[in-house]
Amino acid sequence: MSKKKGLSAEEKRTRMMEIFFETKDVFQLKDLEKIAPKEKGITAMSVKEVVQSLVDDGMVDCERIGTSNYYWAFPSKALHARKRKLEVLESQLSEGSQKHANLQKSIEKAKIGRQDTEERAMLVKELSSFREQREQLKAEVEKYKECDPQVVEEIREANKVAKEAANRWTDNIFAIRSWAKRKFGFEENKIDKNFGIPEDFDYVD
């Protein structure tokens, strides 16, 4: 036999409300944990969670007296709650309908002057052609960008900065090599070999 399917959260909430409506009584949590499993098939472990969700939604009232919490819910309150919910939904529906009507008017207004005439089709085609020409011209300009005097000047400046940086590091390397030679008595060719300095290492012209 297949295992019996448990109640969904909404089914538990509905059945819990039935306990309140049918009895019209006030309960402590321990009372509901005894009644709910027997009469409505709600497991005792889930009673607290179900009741709390109903309290959070304003469907069940809760009052703390002394050290105990008491819970109750009457059909009249539920009816008023449903009426208020219905009023809110009707108001939202009315607003939505008004927005839809306004959008429809805006669409109809926007359509004026956009009918598919022969002249409009020709203008759209011409616009498309101009856009293609613009893209081709942009590609052409990009191709000759390297010849732009400003770009050439920027490249020259970048080369100048790079050259100065390279020569600064060359100075540093020569200074370190000279220091190592004085300090430790190493020969220059051995220093160059150990540190991977090529024979033709020199300043950049």
Secondary structure, DSSP 8 states (H G I E B T S, - for coil): --------HHHHHHHHHHHHHHH---B-HHHHHHHIIIII---HHHHHHHHHHHHHTTSSEEEEETTEEEEE--HHHHHHHHHHHHHHHHHHHHHHHHHHHHHHHHHHHHHTT----HHHHHHHHHHHHHHHHHHHHHHHHHHTGGG-HHHHHHHHHHHHHHHHHHHHHHHHHHHHHHHHHHHH---HHHHHHHTT--TT-----
